[in-house]
């Protein structure tokens, strides 16, 4: 799994992940999260980036630690909206 490899790589080095390393892994995990209960019962427009970020904090906390000129959660919300075609909300 892509995110598992990322976690292992950065645990070994102790270095924070870069944005370019984190983005594809986070985007990969959006549909993984989407297929879990209770998300699979909801439409895309009913899904919450906040719930996804909470899940990331619990399951893949290393993916939330990277340098960014804007808050990391802002970027994740943007990627979430793009992946689920929710950019009309912004």
ZAROMI-146588 format. One record per residue (C-alpha): residue number from 1; chain; x, y, z. Coordinates in Angstrom, 1 decimal. Layout:
% ZAROMI-146588
   k c     xx     yy     zz
 NUM A      X      Y      Z
...
***
This chain:
% ZAROMI-146588
   k c     xx     yy     zz
   1 A    0.0    0.0    0.0
   2 A    1.3    3.4   -1.0
   3 A    0.7    5.1    2.4
   4 A    2.2    2.2    4.3
   5 A    5.4    2.6    2.3
   6 A    5.4    6.3    3.1
   7 A    5.0    5.7    6.8
   8 A    7.8    3.1    6.9
   9 A   10.2    5.3    4.9
  10 A    9.7    8.3    7.1
  11 A    9.8    6.4   10.3
  12 A   13.2    5.1    9.4
  13 A   14.6    8.6    8.6
  14 A   12.7   10.6   11.1
  15 A   12.4   13.3    8.5
  16 A    9.1   15.0    7.8
  17 A    7.4   14.1    4.6
  18 A    7.4   16.6    1.8
  19 A    4.2   17.9    0.2
  20 A    5.0   16.2   -3.0
  21 A    5.4   12.9   -1.1
  22 A    2.2   13.4    0.9
  23 A   -0.2   14.5   -1.8
  24 A   -0.4   11.3   -3.9
  25 A   -0.6    9.2   -0.8
  26 A   -3.5   11.3    0.6
  27 A   -5.3   11.3   -2.7
  28 A   -4.9    7.5   -2.9
  29 A   -6.5    7.2    0.6
  30 A   -9.6    9.2   -0.2
  31 A  -11.3    6.4   -2.2
  32 A  -10.0    3.9    0.4
  33 A  -11.7    5.9    3.1
  34 A  -14.8    6.4    0.9
  35 A  -15.4    2.6    0.7
  36 A  -15.6    2.2    4.5
  37 A  -18.7    2.4    6.7
  38 A  -20.5    4.7    7.0
  39 A  -19.1    6.7    4.1
  40 A  -20.1    4.1    1.5
  41 A  -23.8    4.8    2.3
  42 A  -23.4    8.5    1.6
  43 A  -23.4   10.5   -1.7
  44 A  -20.2   12.4   -2.5
  45 A  -21.9   15.7   -1.6
  46 A  -22.7   14.4    1.9
  47 A  -19.1   13.4    2.6
  48 A  -17.0   15.6    5.0
  49 A  -13.4   16.5    4.5
  50 A  -13.3   17.0    8.3
  51 A  -14.2   13.4    8.8
  52 A  -11.6   12.3    6.4
  53 A   -8.9   14.4    8.1
  54 A  -10.0   12.9   11.5
  55 A   -9.6    9.4   10.0
  56 A   -6.1   10.3    8.6
  57 A   -5.1   11.6   12.1
  58 A   -6.1    8.2   13.5
  59 A   -4.8    5.9   10.8
  60 A   -2.0    7.7    9.0
  61 A   -0.8   10.6   11.3
  62 A    2.6   10.9    9.5
  63 A    0.8   12.0    6.3
  64 A   -0.3   15.2    8.1
  65 A    3.2   16.4    8.9
  66 A    4.7   18.2    5.9
  67 A    5.8   21.8    5.2
  68 A    3.3   24.0    3.5
  69 A    2.9   27.8    3.2
  70 A   -0.8   27.3    4.0
  71 A   -2.3   25.0    6.7
  72 A   -2.0   21.3    5.9
  73 A   -5.7   20.8    6.5
  74 A   -6.5   23.4    3.9
  75 A   -4.6   21.5    1.3
  76 A   -6.1   18.2    2.3
  77 A   -9.6   19.7    2.1
  78 A   -8.8   21.0   -1.4
  79 A   -7.5   17.6   -2.6
  80 A  -10.5   16.0   -1.0
  81 A  -12.9   18.3   -2.9
  82 A  -11.0   17.7   -6.2
  83 A  -11.0   13.9   -5.8
  84 A  -14.7   13.8   -5.1
  85 A  -15.7   16.5   -7.6
  86 A  -16.8   18.9   -4.9
  87 A  -14.9   22.0   -6.0
  88 A  -18.2   23.8   -6.6
  89 A  -18.4   24.2   -2.8
  90 A  -15.3   26.5   -2.7
***
